[in-house]
Amino acid sequence: MSDTWGVATVCVVYLALSLGVGLWPARRSSPTAAGFVAGDRTLGLVLLYFITGATIFSSFAFLGAPGWAYSRGAAAFYILAYGALGMIPFYFCGPGAARVGRAFGYVTQAEMVADRFKKPSIAFVMAVVSVVAFVPYLALQIQGAGKVLEVVTDGFLPQRVGGALVYSVVLIYVLRSGVLGVGWTNTFQGILMIGLAWGLGLYLPYKLYGGVGPMFEQIAAQRPELLVPPGLTSSGEPWNWGGFTTAVLVSILGFSFWPHAFMKAFTARDEKTIRRTVVLYPTFQIFLVPVFLMGFCGVLFATAPAEPDQILPHLLTNLDLPAIVVGLFCAGALAASMSSGDAMAHAAGSIAVRDGLVTGLGVRLDEEQQRSWIRVAIVLTLVAAYVLAFLYRGSLVALLLFAYGPIVQFAPIVLATLFWRKASANGVLWGLIAGTVTTTFFAIYGDLRPFNLHAGILGLGPNILLLIGLSLVSGRAPDPHEARFVAHARGGWRPNS
């Protein structure tokens, strides 16, 4: 195995660089809650591209995705399918959200929805759902960072210690710099991830098999079931198309409506920046190609890892590679974890305070108090995620898929808020509650899901029915505030209209 101290040195250098990059923007943002949460709406195309791309590709990219390619074969391609299409809804709703955000001062998704209907309880429910979904997603990032450090240092840094070390760095720059710190570190981490993924993705097949083509020829001869779509389940049985397609669908629908991703509409410099980001975003999927290749490299490897999610560090630590190579892989995997974790921790704290306390419960806090409480909420969220990370013993991708279930319930209510004049407060509120309860029920009792459909898709049924039904039953016309809101969202408002 490569020298542990050499690997640790590379990791320490990477963490120090991330900390420096994350702290540097602190002097640029205003000392307001909006500055901390939305970066004073100044993010340009480069920052928005990387903060969107690097935020989505998390620990599952360097650990979960290779783990699925290794153990489930073609099933891993669901990630590529939804990633290529996931930002399409944002192309239409992102600019509308940006317009109403500038007009009415919104910096979060839930306060936008609640303010249109003047119903604070909507913001409170959305805040609870968001934070509850963020905790397992953050746990995935912490668990992934800890796993990488434990494996590549041969147990010198236990998983719990490694996860705590990495997320102490994240905590420092997020508390200090807010969303601008997230943006600059995501740019640095995104460039690092792409470079390392392609380097390792081409090197490992060549070292183990003589190239990408020979690797797949050998897999086709010895493990052909891994190359037949839609792949396998975690138990090794063929995955049915119902499970595969609804996993893709729920991820596409939830992709743009994750609060930490949707909030970027309120940070963008202008609408053109949002649309250009969406158009360019599919290029980030190129990053997944070498990630899958790395996972397939392990299929015929002589030894197996303790868990599928550890296949990549397992390969690297058993190939007698130089410490610098293993250390750079570790840095890339940590970048994948941190580039998602920092955005989610920042969003969770912002949502808990702005949506849960200020909007939902009507707690009066000035700008300085809001910033202080957001920082407290960030710390509490990370602590909760850390505890969950080391109690959970399942697949990282499975944990990610579970988290998408509640979040996809935001899709119909946000679209109705922005574009449907007849949408009502009760339709939005009760649709969200019914969808979330249904999703949670089928997530817990997975054996009851018909055709192995994703729990989030099953939750959308009662959500949409109640949203439309209660809205049509109300039969009311939007009041002047709602009419102006929808006109802004649609881009048709004029000062004298």
Stockholm file with secondary structure:
# STOCKHOLM 1.0

chainA/1-497         MSDTWGVATVCVVYLALSLGVGLWPARRSSPTAAGFVAGDRTLGLVLLYFITGATIFSSFAFLGAPGWAYSRGAAAFYILAYGALGMIPFYFCGPGAARVGRAFGYVTQAEMVADRFKKPSIAFVMAVVSVVAFVPYLALQIQGAGKVLEVVTDGFLPQRVGGALVYSVVLIYVLRSGVLGVGWTNTFQGILMIGLAWGLGLYLPYKLYGGVGPMFEQIAAQRPELLVPPGLTSSGEPWNWGGFTTAVLVSILGFSFWPHAFMKAFTARDEKTIRRTVVLYPTFQIFLVPVFLMGFCGVLFATAPAEPDQILPHLLTNLDLPAIVVGLFCAGALAASMSSGDAMAHAAGSIAVRDGLVTGLGVRLDEEQQRSWIRVAIVLTLVAAYVLAFLYRGSLVALLLFAYGPIVQFAPIVLATLFWRKASANGVLWGLIAGTVTTTFFAIYGDLRPFNLHAGILGLGPNILLLIGLSLVSGRAPDPHEARFVAHARGGWRPNS
#=GR chainA/1-497 SS CCCHHHHHHHHHHHHHHHHHHHHGGGGGSCSSHHHHHHGGGCBCHHHHHHHHHHHHSCHIIIIIHHHHHHHHGGGGHHHHHHHHHTTHHHHHHHHHHHHHHHHHTCCSHHHHHHHHHTCHHHHHHHHHHHHHHHHHHHHHHHHHHHHHHHHHTTTSSCHHHHHHHHHHHHHHHHHHHHHHHHHHHHHHHHHHHHHHHHHHHHHHHHHHHSSHHHHHHHHHHHCGGGGSTTCBCTTSSBCCHHHHHHHHHHHHHHHTTSHHHHGGGGTBSSHHHHHHHHHHGGGGGGGHHHHHHHHHHTTTCSSCCSSGGGHHHHHHHTTTCCHHHHHHHHHHHHHHHHHHHHHHHHHHHHHIIIIIIIIISCCCCCHHHHHHHHHHHHHHHHHHHHHHHTTCCSCHHHHHHHHHHHHTTHHHHHHHHHHCTTCCHHHHHHHHHHHHHHHHHHHHSGGGSGGGCCHHHHHHHHHHHHHHHHHHHHCCCCCHHHHHHHHHHHTCCCTTC
#=GC SS_cons         CCCHHHHHHHHHHHHHHHHHHHHGGGGGSCSSHHHHHHGGGCBCHHHHHHHHHHHHSCHIIIIIHHHHHHHHGGGGHHHHHHHHHTTHHHHHHHHHHHHHHHHHTCCSHHHHHHHHHTCHHHHHHHHHHHHHHHHHHHHHHHHHHHHHHHHHTTTSSCHHHHHHHHHHHHHHHHHHHHHHHHHHHHHHHHHHHHHHHHHHHHHHHHHHHSSHHHHHHHHHHHCGGGGSTTCBCTTSSBCCHHHHHHHHHHHHHHHTTSHHHHGGGGTBSSHHHHHHHHHHGGGGGGGHHHHHHHHHHTTTCSSCCSSGGGHHHHHHHTTTCCHHHHHHHHHHHHHHHHHHHHHHHHHHHHHIIIIIIIIISCCCCCHHHHHHHHHHHHHHHHHHHHHHHTTCCSCHHHHHHHHHHHHTTHHHHHHHHHHCTTCCHHHHHHHHHHHHHHHHHHHHSGGGSGGGCCHHHHHHHHHHHHHHHHHHHHCCCCCHHHHHHHHHHHTCCCTTC
//
